[in-house]
Amino acid sequence: MDPVQRLFLDSIREYSTNSQAAGGLVDAGSQYQKVLEEEIAKLQRLYGGGDLTSFPNFKFTGKLTIGYLVFSTDGKFLTIPVKIC
């Protein structure tokens, strides 16, 4: 590994360590936290609340159509839906 790559990886590792110790972004400051909280509150008002800091869980019921197969026979098209059960 060349010295530039080593320096880059070392700086990433240092930032990761500092980020874990700070519990978030390094050197973000109180102004950043204030703006972040305001934006989260705005989104919660717009979209009806909920936890905006985690990825949502999706539950699909029934069959889901994901596409169509289209065949041409003698100038006539046959469309077949492709589904996941």
VODRENLUM-680952 format. One record per atom (N, C-alpha, C): residue in one letter; x negated, y negated, z. Coordinates in steps of 0.02 Angstrom, whole numbers, plus 50000, padded with zeros to 5 digits. Layout:
<pts>
aXYZ
...
</pts>
This chain:
<pts>
m499575005850000
m500005000050000
m499554993850000
d499714989149956
d499284983249951
d499454978350008
p499014973550022
p499114968950078
p499754964850075
v499974962950015
v500584958950008
v501194963150027
q501204969350005
q501764973850023
q501764975050099
r501174976050128
r501134977150200
r501374971050238
l501194965050216
l501414958950249
l502174958250244
f502454959750185
f503174959350175
f503534964150222
l503314970450224
l503634975350268
l503564973550341
d502974971050360
d502874968950430
d503354963250449
s503444958550403
s503894952950418
s504624955250423
i504814960150382
i505494962950386
i505584966550453
r505094970450472
r505134974050536
r505154969150595
e504764963850592
e504764958850645
e505454955450649
y505744953650591
y506404950550591
y506924955350619
s506884961750602
s507354966650628
s507304967150704
t506714967250730
t506614967550803
t506894961250836
n506744955450807
n506984949150836
n507744948650830
s508024951150776
s508744950950765
s509114955250817
q508834961150830
q509134965550880
q509084962450950
a508534959150965
a508454955951030
a508924949951037
a509034946350983
a509474940450985
a510214942450981
g510354948450959
g511044950650952
g511384947850890
g511004946050840
g511284943150778
g510734939950737
l510914934550705
l510424930950664
l509894927650707
v509284927550683
v508734924550718
v508734917050704
d508654913050755
d508624905750750
d509244902650718
a509834905650731
a510444903150701
a510684896750735
g510604896250799
g510804890250835
g511544890150852
s511724885550895
s512424885050918
s512884882350864
q512624878050820
q513034875250766
q513274880850719
y512844885550704
y513034891150661
y513594895150694
q513514896650759
q514024900650794
q514684896950796
k514674890350805
k515284886450806
k515644886650738
v515264885750684
v515554885950617
v515824892850601
l515464898150621
l515684904950610
l516344906250645
e516404904250708
e517034905250745
e517604901450714
e517474895350690
e518004891350656
e518244894750593
e517774897450553
e517954900750491
e518334907250504
i518144911050554
i518504917150572
i519204915450595
a519284910250635
a519954908150658
a520374905950599
k520084902450551
k520444900250491
k520684906350451
l520254911250442
l520444917250405
l520974921250441
q520934921450508
q521444925050546
q522124921650539
r522134915050538
r522764911450527
r523034912850457
l522604912850407
l522824913950338
l523064921050326
y522734925950355
y522874932950339
y523204936850397
g523454933450446
g523844936750498
g523444940150553
g522854937950566
g522474940650622
g522104946950606
g521954950750658
g521574956850649
g520834955850661
d520474961250661
d519754961050671
d519414959850604
l519124954150595
l518794952450532
l518054954050531
t517804957050585
t517094958550588
t516944965850572
s517454969950561
s517334976950543
s517694978650478
f517444983650446
f517734985850382
f518404989150395
p518924987550356
p519584990450369
p519624997850352
n520085001250385
n520225008250370
n520815008550321
f520735012250268
f521265013050219
f521555020050224
k522215020550223
k522545027050222
k522985027350161
f522855032150118
f523245033050058
f523695039050067
t524325038150050
t524795043750054
t525075045049984
g525275051049972
g525545052749907
g524995053549855
k525195052849793
k524715053649739
k524475046849715
l523865046649694
l523555040549671
l523365041349598
t523635037049556
t523455037249485
t522815033249476
i522305036449449
i521675032949440
i521515031449367
g521925033649322
g521785032149253
g522235036149207
y522135035349144
y522535038749093
y522085041649040
l522275047549016
l521945050448958
l522385049048898
v522095046548844
v522485044848785
v522215048948727
f522665052648695
f522485056748637
f522865054348576
s522565054848519
s522895052948457
s522965059248414
t523585060848397
t523715066548353
t524135064048295
d523855064048237
d524205061748177
d524485054748184
g524105050248213
g524325043348221
g524785042148280
k524975047548317
k525395046848376
k524965047548438
f525085043248486
f524685043348547
f525045047048603
l524685051248638
l524945054848695
l524565052348756
t524925049648805
t524605046948864
t524755051448923
i524235053648958
i524305058149015
i524005054749076
p524395053449129
p524105050549189
p523645055649225
v523095053249251
v522625057449288
v522725055549361
k522865060549404
k523025059149474
k522575063249520
i522505060549580
i522165064149634
i522715066149683
c522725072449702
c523245074749749
c523025073849820
</pts>
